């Protein structure tokens, strides 16, 4: 399955608890943290929820 690289570009400070929890479940803690995840529907749903804070790239 394809993989995606997710980078937290903006801080979660000032956002509600659901946004913070979503970033934490993706494995992102600090600004500029980077994780590589499988491109599954549940991961993409979390990415869409906080897309204004993230940068997403495809990984080969």
C-alpha distance matrix in Angstrom:
0.0 3.8 6.6 10.1 13.5 16.0 19.7 22.5 25.2 27.8 29.4 29.2 32.9 34.8 31.9 32.1 30.7 27.8 26.5 27.1 25.3 22.2 22.1 22.8 20.0 17.5 19.2 21.5 25.1 27.0 27.1 25.0 22.7 19.2 16.0 12.4 10.2 6.7 6.9 8.4 11.8 13.8 12.8 13.5 16.7 17.9 17.2 19.2 21.9 22.7 21.6 25.2 24.7 21.4 20.0 16.3 14.8 11.6 10.8 10.2
3.8 0.0 3.8 6.9 10.4 13.1 16.7 19.8 22.1 25.0 26.9 27.0 30.8 32.6 30.0 30.5 29.5 26.7 24.9 25.6 24.3 21.0 20.5 21.6 19.3 16.3 18.0 19.7 23.4 24.8 24.5 22.1 20.3 16.7 13.9 10.3 8.8 6.1 5.5 8.5 11.8 13.8 12.0 12.0 15.6 16.6 15.2 17.2 20.2 20.5 19.0 22.4 22.0 18.5 16.7 13.0 11.1 7.8 7.3 7.4
6.6 3.8 0.0 3.8 6.9 9.8 13.3 16.5 18.9 21.9 23.6 23.9 27.6 29.7 27.3 28.0 26.9 24.4 22.4 22.7 21.7 18.6 17.5 18.6 16.6 13.4 14.6 16.2 19.8 21.2 20.9 18.5 16.6 12.9 10.2 6.6 5.6 4.4 5.2 8.7 12.1 13.2 10.6 11.1 14.7 14.8 13.2 15.8 18.5 18.3 16.9 20.2 19.2 15.7 14.0 10.5 8.9 6.3 5.5 7.2
10.1 6.9 3.8 0.0 3.8 6.3 9.9 13.1 15.3 18.3 20.3 20.7 24.5 26.5 24.2 25.3 24.5 22.2 19.8 20.2 19.7 16.5 15.0 16.6 15.3 11.6 13.1 13.8 17.5 18.4 17.8 15.4 13.8 10.4 8.3 5.6 5.5 6.3 6.0 9.6 12.2 13.0 9.7 9.6 13.2 12.9 10.6 13.3 16.0 15.2 13.6 16.6 15.6 12.0 10.2 6.7 5.6 4.5 5.3 8.6
13.5 10.4 6.9 3.8 0.0 3.8 6.6 10.2 12.3 15.6 17.6 18.6 22.1 24.5 22.6 24.1 23.5 21.6 18.8 18.8 18.8 15.9 13.7 15.2 14.7 10.9 11.5 11.5 14.9 15.3 14.5 11.8 10.4 6.9 5.8 4.5 6.5 8.9 9.4 12.7 15.0 15.1 11.4 11.6 14.8 13.5 10.9 14.0 16.2 14.6 13.1 15.5 13.8 10.1 8.2 5.7 5.1 6.1 6.3 10.0
16.0 13.1 9.8 6.3 3.8 0.0 3.8 6.7 9.3 12.2 14.0 14.8 18.4 20.7 18.8 20.4 19.9 18.2 15.2 15.2 15.5 12.7 10.2 12.3 12.3 8.5 9.4 8.6 11.9 12.4 11.5 9.5 8.2 5.6 5.4 6.2 7.5 10.4 10.6 13.1 14.7 14.1 10.3 10.5 13.0 11.0 8.4 11.6 13.2 11.2 10.1 12.3 10.2 6.7 5.9 4.8 6.7 8.9 10.0 13.8
19.7 16.7 13.3 9.9 6.6 3.8 0.0 3.8 5.9 9.1 11.2 12.7 16.1 18.6 17.4 19.5 19.4 18.3 15.0 14.5 15.7 13.4 10.2 12.3 13.5 10.1 10.1 7.9 10.4 9.8 8.1 5.9 5.7 4.5 6.7 8.9 11.0 14.1 14.4 16.8 18.1 17.2 13.5 13.6 15.6 13.1 10.4 13.3 14.3 11.4 10.4 11.4 8.6 5.6 5.2 6.4 8.6 11.6 12.6 16.3
22.5 19.8 16.5 13.1 10.2 6.7 3.8 0.0 3.8 5.9 7.4 9.0 12.3 14.9 13.8 16.2 16.2 15.7 12.2 11.5 13.3 11.6 8.1 10.5 12.5 9.9 9.8 6.6 8.2 7.2 5.4 5.1 5.6 6.7 9.0 11.9 13.3 16.6 16.7 18.5 19.2 17.8 14.3 14.5 15.6 12.6 10.4 13.0 13.0 9.6 9.4 9.6 6.1 4.8 6.6 9.0 11.9 15.1 16.3 20.1
25.2 22.1 18.9 15.3 12.3 9.3 5.9 3.8 0.0 3.8 6.9 9.6 12.3 14.6 14.2 17.1 18.0 17.7 13.9 13.6 16.1 14.5 11.3 13.9 16.1 13.6 13.6 10.2 11.1 9.0 5.7 5.4 8.0 9.3 12.2 14.8 16.6 19.6 19.4 21.4 21.8 20.7 17.4 16.9 17.9 15.3 12.6 14.4 14.5 10.9 10.0 8.8 5.7 5.3 6.5 10.0 12.7 16.3 17.9 21.6
27.8 25.0 21.9 18.3 15.6 12.2 9.1 5.9 3.8 0.0 3.8 6.6 8.8 10.9 10.9 14.2 15.5 15.7 12.0 11.7 14.8 13.8 10.9 13.6 16.2 14.5 14.6 11.0 11.0 8.8 5.9 7.8 10.1 12.2 14.8 17.7 19.0 22.0 21.7 23.2 23.1 21.6 18.6 18.2 18.5 15.6 13.5 14.8 14.0 10.2 10.3 8.2 4.9 7.0 9.4 12.9 16.1 19.6 21.4 25.1
29.4 26.9 23.6 20.3 17.6 14.0 11.2 7.4 6.9 3.8 0.0 3.8 5.4 8.3 8.8 12.0 13.0 14.0 10.6 9.4 12.8 12.8 9.9 11.9 15.2 14.3 13.9 10.3 9.1 7.1 5.6 8.9 10.4 13.2 15.7 18.9 20.0 23.2 23.2 24.3 24.2 22.1 19.4 19.5 19.4 16.0 14.8 16.3 14.7 11.1 12.3 10.5 7.2 9.6 12.5 15.7 18.9 22.2 23.7 27.5
29.2 27.0 23.9 20.7 18.6 14.8 12.7 9.0 9.6 6.6 3.8 0.0 3.8 6.2 5.6 8.4 9.2 10.3 7.3 6.0 9.7 10.1 8.0 10.0 13.1 13.0 13.2 10.1 9.0 8.6 8.4 11.7 12.2 14.7 16.3 19.4 19.8 22.8 22.7 23.3 22.7 20.3 18.0 18.4 17.6 14.1 13.7 15.0 12.7 9.5 11.9 10.5 7.7 10.5 14.0 16.6 20.1 23.2 24.8 28.6
32.9 30.8 27.6 24.5 22.1 18.4 16.1 12.3 12.3 8.8 5.4 3.8 0.0 3.8 5.6 8.5 9.8 12.1 9.7 8.2 11.9 13.2 11.4 12.7 16.1 16.5 16.3 13.2 11.2 10.3 10.3 14.0 14.8 17.8 19.7 22.9 23.5 26.5 26.5 27.0 26.3 23.8 21.7 22.1 21.0 17.7 17.4 18.4 15.9 12.9 15.2 13.3 10.9 14.0 17.3 20.2 23.7 26.9 28.4 32.1
34.8 32.6 29.7 26.5 24.5 20.7 18.6 14.9 14.6 10.9 8.3 6.2 3.8 0.0 3.8 6.7 9.3 11.6 9.8 9.4 13.0 14.2 13.4 15.0 18.0 18.6 19.0 16.1 14.6 13.9 13.7 17.2 18.1 20.8 22.5 25.5 25.7 28.4 28.1 28.2 27.1 24.6 22.9 23.0 21.4 18.4 18.3 18.6 15.7 13.2 15.7 13.5 12.1 15.6 19.0 21.9 25.6 28.7 30.6 34.4
31.9 30.0 27.3 24.2 22.6 18.8 17.4 13.8 14.2 10.9 8.8 5.6 5.6 3.8 0.0 3.8 6.7 8.2 6.3 6.9 10.3 11.1 10.9 13.0 15.4 16.1 17.1 14.7 13.9 14.1 13.9 17.1 17.6 19.8 20.9 23.6 23.3 25.7 25.2 25.0 23.7 21.2 19.8 19.7 17.9 15.0 15.3 15.4 12.2 10.2 13.1 11.5 10.5 13.8 17.5 20.0 23.7 26.7 28.7 32.4
32.1 30.5 28.0 25.3 24.1 20.4 19.5 16.2 17.1 14.2 12.0 8.4 8.5 6.7 3.8 0.0 3.8 5.6 5.7 6.6 8.9 10.3 11.3 12.8 14.7 16.2 17.5 15.8 15.1 16.1 16.6 19.7 19.6 21.6 22.1 24.6 23.8 25.9 25.4 24.7 23.1 20.3 19.5 19.8 17.4 14.6 15.8 15.8 12.2 11.2 14.7 13.8 13.1 16.1 19.8 21.8 25.5 28.1 30.1 33.7
30.7 29.5 26.9 24.5 23.5 19.9 19.4 16.2 18.0 15.5 13.0 9.2 9.8 9.3 6.7 3.8 0.0 3.8 5.4 5.0 6.0 8.5 9.9 10.4 12.1 14.3 15.4 14.3 13.6 15.4 16.7 19.7 18.9 20.7 20.8 23.3 22.3 24.4 24.3 23.4 21.9 18.7 18.1 19.1 16.7 13.7 15.6 16.2 12.6 12.0 15.7 15.6 14.4 16.7 20.5 22.0 25.6 27.8 29.5 33.0
27.8 26.7 24.4 22.2 21.6 18.2 18.3 15.7 17.7 15.7 14.0 10.3 12.1 11.6 8.2 5.6 3.8 0.0 3.8 5.5 5.1 6.1 8.7 9.8 10.5 12.5 14.4 13.8 14.2 16.3 17.4 19.8 18.8 19.9 19.5 21.5 20.0 21.7 21.3 20.1 18.4 15.3 15.0 15.8 13.1 10.4 12.7 13.1 9.5 9.7 13.5 14.2 13.4 15.3 18.9 19.9 23.5 25.5 27.3 30.7
26.5 24.9 22.4 19.8 18.8 15.2 15.0 12.2 13.9 12.0 10.6 7.3 9.7 9.8 6.3 5.7 5.4 3.8 0.0 3.8 5.5 5.1 6.4 8.7 10.0 10.9 12.8 11.5 12.0 13.6 14.1 16.4 15.8 17.0 17.1 19.2 18.2 20.3 19.8 19.2 17.8 15.0 13.9 14.3 12.3 9.2 10.4 11.0 7.6 6.6 10.3 10.7 9.6 11.7 15.4 16.8 20.4 22.8 24.7 28.3
27.1 25.6 22.7 20.2 18.8 15.2 14.5 11.5 13.6 11.7 9.4 6.0 8.2 9.4 6.9 6.6 5.0 5.5 3.8 0.0 3.8 5.4 5.3 6.2 8.7 10.1 10.9 9.4 9.0 10.9 12.3 15.0 13.9 15.7 16.0 18.6 18.0 20.6 20.7 20.4 19.6 16.5 15.0 16.1 14.6 11.1 12.2 13.8 10.8 9.1 12.6 12.8 10.7 12.5 16.1 17.7 21.1 23.5 24.9 28.5
25.3 24.3 21.7 19.7 18.8 15.5 15.7 13.3 16.1 14.8 12.8 9.7 11.9 13.0 10.3 8.9 6.0 5.1 5.5 3.8 0.0 3.8 5.5 5.0 6.1 8.6 9.9 9.7 10.0 12.9 14.7 16.9 15.1 16.3 15.7 17.9 16.7 18.9 19.3 18.4 17.6 14.2 13.2 15.0 13.3 9.9 12.0 13.8 11.0 10.4 14.0 15.1 13.2 14.3 17.6 18.3 21.6 23.4 24.6 28.0
22.2 21.0 18.6 16.5 15.9 12.7 13.4 11.6 14.5 13.8 12.8 10.1 13.2 14.2 11.1 10.3 8.5 6.1 5.1 5.4 3.8 0.0 3.8 5.4 5.2 6.4 8.9 8.9 10.5 13.2 14.3 15.9 14.2 14.6 13.7 15.4 14.0 15.9 15.9 15.1 14.3 11.1 9.8 11.3 9.8 6.2 8.3 10.3 7.9 7.5 10.8 12.6 11.1 11.6 14.7 15.1 18.4 20.1 21.6 24.9
22.1 20.5 17.5 15.0 13.7 10.2 10.2 8.1 11.3 10.9 9.9 8.0 11.4 13.4 10.9 11.3 9.9 8.7 6.4 5.3 5.5 3.8 0.0 3.8 5.5 5.2 6.6 5.4 7.1 9.5 10.6 12.1 10.4 11.3 11.0 13.4 12.8 15.5 15.9 16.0 15.9 13.1 10.7 12.2 11.7 7.9 8.5 11.2 9.5 7.5 10.2 11.6 9.1 9.3 12.4 13.2 16.4 18.5 19.8 23.3
22.8 21.6 18.6 16.6 15.2 12.3 12.3 10.5 13.9 13.6 11.9 10.0 12.7 15.0 13.0 12.8 10.4 9.8 8.7 6.2 5.0 5.4 3.8 0.0 3.8 5.3 5.1 5.2 6.0 9.5 11.8 13.4 10.9 12.0 11.2 13.8 13.3 16.1 17.2 17.1 17.4 14.2 12.1 14.4 14.0 10.3 11.6 14.5 12.8 11.3 14.0 15.4 12.7 12.7 15.4 16.0 18.8 20.6 21.2 24.5
20.0 19.3 16.6 15.3 14.7 12.3 13.5 12.5 16.1 16.2 15.2 13.1 16.1 18.0 15.4 14.7 12.1 10.5 10.0 8.7 6.1 5.2 5.5 3.8 0.0 3.8 5.3 7.4 9.4 12.8 14.9 15.8 13.0 13.0 11.2 12.8 11.3 13.5 14.7 14.0 14.3 10.9 9.3 12.2 11.8 8.5 10.5 13.5 12.2 11.8 14.3 16.5 14.4 13.8 16.2 15.8 18.4 19.5 20.1 23.2
17.5 16.3 13.4 11.6 10.9 8.5 10.1 9.9 13.6 14.5 14.3 13.0 16.5 18.6 16.1 16.2 14.3 12.5 10.9 10.1 8.6 6.4 5.2 5.3 3.8 0.0 3.8 5.7 9.0 11.9 13.2 13.4 10.6 9.9 7.9 9.4 8.1 10.8 11.9 12.1 12.9 10.2 7.4 10.1 10.7 7.5 8.2 11.8 11.4 10.5 12.2 14.6 12.4 11.0 12.9 12.2 14.6 15.8 16.4 19.6
19.2 18.0 14.6 13.1 11.5 9.4 10.1 9.8 13.6 14.6 13.9 13.2 16.3 19.0 17.1 17.5 15.4 14.4 12.8 10.9 9.9 8.9 6.6 5.1 5.3 3.8 0.0 3.8 6.5 9.7 11.8 11.9 8.5 8.3 6.7 9.2 9.2 12.5 14.4 15.0 16.4 13.8 10.9 13.6 14.5 11.3 11.6 15.2 14.8 13.2 14.8 16.7 13.8 12.4 14.1 13.8 15.9 17.2 17.1 20.2
21.5 19.7 16.2 13.8 11.5 8.6 7.9 6.6 10.2 11.0 10.3 10.1 13.2 16.1 14.7 15.8 14.3 13.8 11.5 9.4 9.7 8.9 5.4 5.2 7.4 5.7 3.8 0.0 3.8 6.2 8.0 8.6 5.8 6.9 7.2 10.5 11.3 14.8 16.2 17.2 18.2 15.8 12.7 14.5 15.3 11.8 11.4 14.7 14.1 11.6 13.1 14.3 10.9 10.0 12.0 12.8 15.2 17.3 17.6 21.1
25.1 23.4 19.8 17.5 14.9 11.9 10.4 8.2 11.1 11.0 9.1 9.0 11.2 14.6 13.9 15.1 13.6 14.2 12.0 9.0 10.0 10.5 7.1 6.0 9.4 9.0 6.5 3.8 0.0 3.8 7.0 8.9 6.6 9.3 10.3 13.9 15.0 18.5 19.9 20.8 21.7 19.0 16.2 18.0 18.4 14.7 14.5 17.6 16.3 13.6 15.4 15.8 12.2 12.2 14.5 15.9 18.4 20.8 21.0 24.4
27.0 24.8 21.2 18.4 15.3 12.4 9.8 7.2 9.0 8.8 7.1 8.6 10.3 13.9 14.1 16.1 15.4 16.3 13.6 10.9 12.9 13.2 9.5 9.5 12.8 11.9 9.7 6.2 3.8 0.0 3.8 6.3 5.5 9.1 11.5 15.2 16.9 20.6 21.8 23.1 24.0 21.7 18.6 19.9 20.5 16.8 15.9 18.7 17.7 14.4 15.7 15.3 11.5 11.8 13.7 15.9 18.3 21.1 21.4 25.0
27.1 24.5 20.9 17.8 14.5 11.5 8.1 5.4 5.7 5.9 5.6 8.4 10.3 13.7 13.9 16.6 16.7 17.4 14.1 12.3 14.7 14.3 10.6 11.8 14.9 13.2 11.8 8.0 7.0 3.8 0.0 3.8 5.5 8.9 11.9 15.4 17.4 21.0 21.7 23.4 24.1 22.3 19.0 19.6 20.4 17.0 15.3 17.8 17.1 13.5 14.0 13.1 9.4 9.6 11.3 14.0 16.5 19.7 20.4 24.0
25.0 22.1 18.5 15.4 11.8 9.5 5.9 5.1 5.4 7.8 8.9 11.7 14.0 17.2 17.1 19.7 19.7 19.8 16.4 15.0 16.9 15.9 12.1 13.4 15.8 13.4 11.9 8.6 8.9 6.3 3.8 0.0 3.8 6.3 9.9 13.2 15.7 19.3 20.0 22.3 23.5 22.1 18.5 19.0 20.5 17.5 15.3 18.0 18.1 14.6 14.3 13.9 10.4 9.3 9.6 12.0 13.8 16.9 17.3 20.9
22.7 20.3 16.6 13.8 10.4 8.2 5.7 5.6 8.0 10.1 10.4 12.2 14.8 18.1 17.6 19.6 18.9 18.8 15.8 13.9 15.1 14.2 10.4 10.9 13.0 10.6 8.5 5.8 6.6 5.5 5.5 3.8 0.0 3.8 6.9 10.5 13.0 16.7 18.1 20.1 21.6 19.9 16.4 17.5 19.1 16.0 14.3 17.5 17.6 14.5 14.7 15.2 11.6 10.0 10.6 12.0 13.7 16.2 16.2 19.6
19.2 16.7 12.9 10.4 6.9 5.6 4.5 6.7 9.3 12.2 13.2 14.7 17.8 20.8 19.8 21.6 20.7 19.9 17.0 15.7 16.3 14.6 11.3 12.0 13.0 9.9 8.3 6.9 9.3 9.1 8.9 6.3 3.8 0.0 3.8 7.0 9.9 13.6 15.0 17.4 19.4 18.1 14.4 15.5 17.7 15.1 13.1 16.5 17.3 14.7 14.3 15.6 12.5 9.8 9.5 9.7 10.7 12.8 12.5 15.9
16.0 13.9 10.2 8.3 5.8 5.4 6.7 9.0 12.2 14.8 15.7 16.3 19.7 22.5 20.9 22.1 20.8 19.5 17.1 16.0 15.7 13.7 11.0 11.2 11.2 7.9 6.7 7.2 10.3 11.5 11.9 9.9 6.9 3.8 0.0 3.8 6.4 10.1 12.1 14.3 16.6 15.4 11.8 13.5 15.9 13.5 12.1 15.8 16.8 14.9 14.7 16.8 14.1 11.2 11.0 10.0 10.7 11.8 11.1 14.3
12.4 10.3 6.6 5.6 4.5 6.2 8.9 11.9 14.8 17.7 18.9 19.4 22.9 25.5 23.6 24.6 23.3 21.5 19.2 18.6 17.9 15.4 13.4 13.8 12.8 9.4 9.2 10.5 13.9 15.2 15.4 13.2 10.5 7.0 3.8 0.0 3.8 7.1 9.3 12.0 14.9 14.3 10.8 12.4 15.4 13.9 12.4 15.9 17.6 16.3 15.7 18.3 16.2 12.9 11.9 9.7 9.4 9.4 8.2 11.1
10.2 8.8 5.6 5.5 6.5 7.5 11.0 13.3 16.6 19.0 20.0 19.8 23.5 25.7 23.3 23.8 22.3 20.0 18.2 18.0 16.7 14.0 12.8 13.3 11.3 8.1 9.2 11.3 15.0 16.9 17.4 15.7 13.0 9.9 6.4 3.8 0.0 3.8 6.4 8.4 11.4 10.8 7.6 9.7 12.7 11.6 10.8 14.2 15.9 15.4 15.2 18.3 16.7 13.5 13.1 10.5 10.7 10.0 9.5 12.1
6.7 6.1 4.4 6.3 8.9 10.4 14.1 16.6 19.6 22.0 23.2 22.8 26.5 28.4 25.7 25.9 24.4 21.7 20.3 20.6 18.9 15.9 15.5 16.1 13.5 10.8 12.5 14.8 18.5 20.6 21.0 19.3 16.7 13.6 10.1 7.1 3.8 0.0 3.8 5.7 9.3 9.7 7.5 9.2 12.4 12.4 11.9 14.7 16.8 17.1 16.7 20.1 19.1 16.0 15.4 12.1 11.8 10.1 9.8 11.5
6.9 5.5 5.2 6.0 9.4 10.6 14.4 16.7 19.4 21.7 23.2 22.7 26.5 28.1 25.2 25.4 24.3 21.3 19.8 20.7 19.3 15.9 15.9 17.2 14.7 11.9 14.4 16.2 19.9 21.8 21.7 20.0 18.1 15.0 12.1 9.3 6.4 3.8 0.0 3.8 6.9 8.5 6.6 6.7 10.2 11.2 10.3 12.4 15.0 15.8 14.8 18.5 18.1 15.1 14.3 10.9 10.7 8.9 9.9 11.8
8.4 8.5 8.7 9.6 12.7 13.1 16.8 18.5 21.4 23.2 24.3 23.3 27.0 28.2 25.0 24.7 23.4 20.1 19.2 20.4 18.4 15.1 16.0 17.1 14.0 12.1 15.0 17.2 20.8 23.1 23.4 22.3 20.1 17.4 14.3 12.0 8.4 5.7 3.8 0.0 3.8 5.6 5.4 6.2 8.6 10.2 10.6 12.2 14.4 15.9 15.6 19.4 19.3 16.8 16.8 13.6 14.2 12.7 13.7 15.4
11.8 11.8 12.1 12.2 15.0 14.7 18.1 19.2 21.8 23.1 24.2 22.7 26.3 27.1 23.7 23.1 21.9 18.4 17.8 19.6 17.6 14.3 15.9 17.4 14.3 12.9 16.4 18.2 21.7 24.0 24.1 23.5 21.6 19.4 16.6 14.9 11.4 9.3 6.9 3.8 0.0 3.8 5.5 5.1 6.1 8.8 9.8 10.3 12.3 14.6 14.6 18.4 18.9 16.8 17.3 14.6 15.9 14.9 16.6 18.5
13.8 13.8 13.2 13.0 15.1 14.1 17.2 17.8 20.7 21.6 22.1 20.3 23.8 24.6 21.2 20.3 18.7 15.3 15.0 16.5 14.2 11.1 13.1 14.2 10.9 10.2 13.8 15.8 19.0 21.7 22.3 22.1 19.9 18.1 15.4 14.3 10.8 9.7 8.5 5.6 3.8 0.0 3.8 5.5 5.1 6.5 8.7 10.0 10.8 13.1 14.0 17.6 17.6 16.0 17.2 15.0 16.8 16.4 17.9 20.2
12.8 12.0 10.6 9.7 11.4 10.3 13.5 14.3 17.4 18.6 19.4 18.0 21.7 22.9 19.8 19.5 18.1 15.0 13.9 15.0 13.2 9.8 10.7 12.1 9.3 7.4 10.9 12.7 16.2 18.6 19.0 18.5 16.4 14.4 11.8 10.8 7.6 7.5 6.6 5.4 5.5 3.8 0.0 3.8 5.4 5.2 6.2 8.7 10.0 11.2 11.7 15.3 14.9 12.8 13.8 11.6 13.5 13.4 14.8 17.5
13.5 12.0 11.1 9.6 11.6 10.5 13.6 14.5 16.9 18.2 19.5 18.4 22.1 23.0 19.7 19.8 19.1 15.8 14.3 16.1 15.0 11.3 12.2 14.4 12.2 10.1 13.6 14.5 18.0 19.9 19.6 19.0 17.5 15.5 13.5 12.4 9.7 9.2 6.7 6.2 5.1 5.5 3.8 0.0 3.8 5.4 4.9 6.1 8.5 10.1 9.7 13.5 13.9 11.8 12.5 10.2 12.2 12.3 14.6 17.3
16.7 15.6 14.7 13.2 14.8 13.0 15.6 15.6 17.9 18.5 19.4 17.6 21.0 21.4 17.9 17.4 16.7 13.1 12.3 14.6 13.3 9.8 11.7 14.0 11.8 10.7 14.5 15.3 18.4 20.5 20.4 20.5 19.1 17.7 15.9 15.4 12.7 12.4 10.2 8.6 6.1 5.1 5.4 3.8 0.0 3.8 5.4 5.1 6.3 9.0 9.7 13.2 14.0 12.9 14.4 12.9 15.5 16.0 18.3 21.1
17.9 16.6 14.8 12.9 13.5 11.0 13.1 12.6 15.3 15.6 16.0 14.1 17.7 18.4 15.0 14.6 13.7 10.4 9.2 11.1 9.9 6.2 7.9 10.3 8.5 7.5 11.3 11.8 14.7 16.8 17.0 17.5 16.0 15.1 13.5 13.9 11.6 12.4 11.2 10.2 8.8 6.5 5.2 5.4 3.8 0.0 3.8 5.5 5.1 6.7 8.4 11.6 11.5 10.6 12.8 12.0 15.0 16.1 18.1 21.3
17.2 15.2 13.2 10.6 10.9 8.4 10.4 10.4 12.6 13.5 14.8 13.7 17.4 18.3 15.3 15.8 15.6 12.7 10.4 12.2 12.0 8.3 8.5 11.6 10.5 8.2 11.6 11.4 14.5 15.9 15.3 15.3 14.3 13.1 12.1 12.4 10.8 11.9 10.3 10.6 9.8 8.7 6.2 4.9 5.4 3.8 0.0 3.8 5.4 5.5 5.5 9.1 9.1 7.5 9.3 8.4 11.6 13.2 15.6 18.9
19.2 17.2 15.8 13.3 14.0 11.6 13.3 13.0 14.4 14.8 16.3 15.0 18.4 18.6 15.4 15.8 16.2 13.1 11.0 13.8 13.8 10.3 11.2 14.5 13.5 11.8 15.2 14.7 17.6 18.7 17.8 18.0 17.5 16.5 15.8 15.9 14.2 14.7 12.4 12.2 10.3 10.0 8.7 6.1 5.1 5.5 3.8 0.0 3.8 5.5 4.9 8.4 9.9 9.2 10.9 10.4 13.5 15.1 18.0 21.2
21.9 20.2 18.5 16.0 16.2 13.2 14.3 13.0 14.5 14.0 14.7 12.7 15.9 15.7 12.2 12.2 12.6 9.5 7.6 10.8 11.0 7.9 9.5 12.8 12.2 11.4 14.8 14.1 16.3 17.7 17.1 18.1 17.6 17.3 16.8 17.6 15.9 16.8 15.0 14.4 12.3 10.8 10.0 8.5 6.3 5.1 5.4 3.8 0.0 3.8 5.9 8.3 9.4 10.0 12.7 12.9 16.4 18.3 20.9 24.2
22.7 20.5 18.3 15.2 14.6 11.2 11.4 9.6 10.9 10.2 11.1 9.5 12.9 13.2 10.2 11.2 12.0 9.7 6.6 9.1 10.4 7.5 7.5 11.3 11.8 10.5 13.2 11.6 13.6 14.4 13.5 14.6 14.5 14.7 14.9 16.3 15.4 17.1 15.8 15.9 14.6 13.1 11.2 10.1 9.0 6.7 5.5 5.5 3.8 0.0 3.8 5.4 5.7 6.8 10.1 11.2 15.0 17.4 20.0 23.5
21.6 19.0 16.9 13.6 13.1 10.1 10.4 9.4 10.0 10.3 12.3 11.9 15.2 15.7 13.1 14.7 15.7 13.5 10.3 12.6 14.0 10.8 10.2 14.0 14.3 12.2 14.8 13.1 15.4 15.7 14.0 14.3 14.7 14.3 14.7 15.7 15.2 16.7 14.8 15.6 14.6 14.0 11.7 9.7 9.7 8.4 5.5 4.9 5.9 3.8 0.0 3.8 5.4 5.2 7.4 8.6 12.3 14.9 17.8 21.4
25.2 22.4 20.2 16.6 15.5 12.3 11.4 9.6 8.8 8.2 10.5 10.5 13.3 13.5 11.5 13.8 15.6 14.2 10.7 12.8 15.1 12.6 11.6 15.4 16.5 14.6 16.7 14.3 15.8 15.3 13.1 13.9 15.2 15.6 16.8 18.3 18.3 20.1 18.5 19.4 18.4 17.6 15.3 13.5 13.2 11.6 9.1 8.4 8.3 5.4 3.8 0.0 3.8 5.8 8.3 10.8 14.4 17.5 20.4 24.0
24.7 22.0 19.2 15.6 13.8 10.2 8.6 6.1 5.7 4.9 7.2 7.7 10.9 12.1 10.5 13.1 14.4 13.4 9.6 10.7 13.2 11.1 9.1 12.7 14.4 12.4 13.8 10.9 12.2 11.5 9.4 10.4 11.6 12.5 14.1 16.2 16.7 19.1 18.1 19.3 18.9 17.6 14.9 13.9 14.0 11.5 9.1 9.9 9.4 5.7 5.4 3.8 0.0 3.8 7.2 10.1 13.8 17.1 19.4 23.1
21.4 18.5 15.7 12.0 10.1 6.7 5.6 4.8 5.3 7.0 9.6 10.5 14.0 15.6 13.8 16.1 16.7 15.3 11.7 12.5 14.3 11.6 9.3 12.7 13.8 11.0 12.4 10.0 12.2 11.8 9.6 9.3 10.0 9.8 11.2 12.9 13.5 16.0 15.1 16.8 16.8 16.0 12.8 11.8 12.9 10.6 7.5 9.2 10.0 6.8 5.2 5.8 3.8 0.0 3.8 6.4 10.0 13.3 15.6 19.3
20.0 16.7 14.0 10.2 8.2 5.9 5.2 6.6 6.5 9.4 12.5 14.0 17.3 19.0 17.5 19.8 20.5 18.9 15.4 16.1 17.6 14.7 12.4 15.4 16.2 12.9 14.1 12.0 14.5 13.7 11.3 9.6 10.6 9.5 11.0 11.9 13.1 15.4 14.3 16.8 17.3 17.2 13.8 12.5 14.4 12.8 9.3 10.9 12.7 10.1 7.4 8.3 7.2 3.8 0.0 3.8 6.9 10.5 12.9 16.5
16.3 13.0 10.5 6.7 5.7 4.8 6.4 9.0 10.0 12.9 15.7 16.6 20.2 21.9 20.0 21.8 22.0 19.9 16.8 17.7 18.3 15.1 13.2 16.0 15.8 12.2 13.8 12.8 15.9 15.9 14.0 12.0 12.0 9.7 10.0 9.7 10.5 12.1 10.9 13.6 14.6 15.0 11.6 10.2 12.9 12.0 8.4 10.4 12.9 11.2 8.6 10.8 10.1 6.4 3.8 0.0 3.8 7.0 9.7 13.3
14.8 11.1 8.9 5.6 5.1 6.7 8.6 11.9 12.7 16.1 18.9 20.1 23.7 25.6 23.7 25.5 25.6 23.5 20.4 21.1 21.6 18.4 16.4 18.8 18.4 14.6 15.9 15.2 18.4 18.3 16.5 13.8 13.7 10.7 10.7 9.4 10.7 11.8 10.7 14.2 15.9 16.8 13.5 12.2 15.5 15.0 11.6 13.5 16.4 15.0 12.3 14.4 13.8 10.0 6.9 3.8 0.0 3.8 6.5 9.9
11.6 7.8 6.3 4.5 6.1 8.9 11.6 15.1 16.3 19.6 22.2 23.2 26.9 28.7 26.7 28.1 27.8 25.5 22.8 23.5 23.4 20.1 18.5 20.6 19.5 15.8 17.2 17.3 20.8 21.1 19.7 16.9 16.2 12.8 11.8 9.4 10.0 10.1 8.9 12.7 14.9 16.4 13.4 12.3 16.0 16.1 13.2 15.1 18.3 17.4 14.9 17.5 17.1 13.3 10.5 7.0 3.8 0.0 3.8 6.6
10.8 7.3 5.5 5.3 6.3 10.0 12.6 16.3 17.9 21.4 23.7 24.8 28.4 30.6 28.7 30.1 29.5 27.3 24.7 24.9 24.6 21.6 19.8 21.2 20.1 16.4 17.1 17.6 21.0 21.4 20.4 17.3 16.2 12.5 11.1 8.2 9.5 9.8 9.9 13.7 16.6 17.9 14.8 14.6 18.3 18.1 15.6 18.0 20.9 20.0 17.8 20.4 19.4 15.6 12.9 9.7 6.5 3.8 0.0 3.8
10.2 7.4 7.2 8.6 10.0 13.8 16.3 20.1 21.6 25.1 27.5 28.6 32.1 34.4 32.4 33.7 33.0 30.7 28.3 28.5 28.0 24.9 23.3 24.5 23.2 19.6 20.2 21.1 24.4 25.0 24.0 20.9 19.6 15.9 14.3 11.1 12.1 11.5 11.8 15.4 18.5 20.2 17.5 17.3 21.1 21.3 18.9 21.2 24.2 23.5 21.4 24.0 23.1 19.3 16.5 13.3 9.9 6.6 3.8 0.0
